[in-house]
Amino acid sequence: MSLKHELWLEPDGCQTFCLAGNHGDDARNLLSANSQMIWTIEADSYFEAMTKYYAFMEWGEYQTNFPEHDQMSYAELGWDE
């Protein structure tokens, strides 16, 4: 199961990378009114989403201190769409 992720750009240049839909509501509620969604991707896990985000931003290879958890798929974590 893949979940959609969104990258938002705020007027001050700050970014928010969050899940689309209900899972990202709390994060999006913190955005400024003039924020713009600039990119979306689908990913099966947090690790996959962050790997794609790092590639998009050209920040190099994404590393995690919690690979056992971050590489678990959203389905394995019991998340629904």
C-alpha positions in Angstrom: 0.0 0.0 0.0 1.4 3.4 -1.0 0.5 6.6 0.6 0.7 10.0 -1.0 3.1 12.6 0.5 3.2 16.3 -0.2 5.9 18.9 0.0 4.7 22.4 0.9 6.6 25.6 0.5 5.8 28.5 2.9 6.2 32.2 1.9 9.3 32.5 4.2 11.0 29.6 2.3 10.4 27.0 5.0 9.1 23.5 3.9 6.7 21.0 5.3 6.9 17.4 4.0 3.9 15.4 5.2 1.4 12.8 4.3 -1.6 13.7 2.2 -5.1 13.1 3.5 -6.1 12.6 7.1 -2.7 11.5 8.2 -1.2 14.9 7.3 -4.0 17.2 8.5 -2.2 18.3 11.7 0.9 19.3 9.8 -1.0 21.1 7.1 -3.0 23.0 9.7 0.2 24.7 10.8 0.9 26.1 7.3 0.6 29.7 6.4 -2.4 30.6 4.3 -0.2 31.4 1.3 1.8 28.1 1.3 2.0 26.2 -1.9 2.2 22.4 -2.5 5.1 22.1 -4.9 5.6 18.3 -5.2 3.9 15.0 -4.4 5.1 11.4 -4.4 3.7 7.9 -3.5 5.7 5.7 -1.1 5.2 2.4 0.8 7.1 3.5 3.9 8.5 6.5 5.7 12.0 5.4 4.6 11.0 5.3 0.9 9.3 8.7 1.2 12.3 10.3 2.9 14.7 8.7 0.3 12.7 10.3 -2.5 12.5 13.6 -0.7 16.3 13.7 -0.2 16.8 12.9 -3.9 14.4 15.6 -5.0 16.2 18.1 -2.8 19.6 16.8 -3.9 20.7 16.4 -0.3 22.4 13.0 -0.8 21.5 9.7 0.6 18.9 9.6 3.3 20.1 7.9 6.5 18.0 6.9 9.5 18.9 6.0 13.1 15.8 3.7 13.2 16.0 1.5 10.1 13.9 -1.4 11.7 11.0 0.9 12.1 11.4 3.4 9.3 11.7 0.7 6.7 8.5 -1.0 7.8 5.8 -0.5 5.2 2.7 1.5 6.1 0.7 -1.7 5.7 3.0 -3.5 8.3 2.4 -0.6 10.7 -1.4 -1.1 10.3 -2.0 2.2 8.5 -4.9 2.7 6.2 -5.3 5.2 3.4 
